[in-house]
Amino acid sequence: MSLLEMRGITKRFHGVTALSDVNLAVRAGEIHAVVGENGAGKSTLMKVLSGVFAHGEYDGEIRFDGTARQFRGIRDSERAGIIIIHQELALVPLLSIAENIFLGNEPARHGVIDWFAAHAKTQALLRKVGLAESPATLVTDLGVGKQQLVEIAKALSKQVRLLILDE
């Protein structure tokens, strides 16, 4: 059984068809690459899946984990476990790795951010992605490759079930 099924996805921009009747199926544990020339619709398809383009802005059906889904935005798809890392990184350079990973989702106790827990969780996530940096390291002090790994660690912090890397 597929974890993800996209059926008949069609997306138009002001009369220009970017996607026409696209189908995609992914089973748990599989790795897929969607390849094509610039302008072929790869990013558009991933934006449909991740809720950047909300249900109603495209035609077709998305089924995730056997259930029809109508994502109204990125938060909806993230709650389902679908996380997208866009080509343009969404990190704040002057914040630490830990602050970036948990920005907007900080671990707290009694209404106060638990930085000890955030750093401990960040350290575990960094080990998973193969980074030896301290959670306190500023993102601006990292190269682009390491910043991409921080983005992946951030995705893993959200209980990801389907990870999309857009280029």
Beta strands, then each sheet from edge to edge (+ up, - down):
strand 1: 4-13
strand 2: 16-26
strand 3: 59-64
strand 4: 67-69
strand 5: 82-85
strand 6: 108-109
strand 7: 112-113
strand 8: 162-165
sheet 1: 2+ 1- 3+ 4-
sheet 2: 5+ 8+
sheet 3: 6+ 7-
end
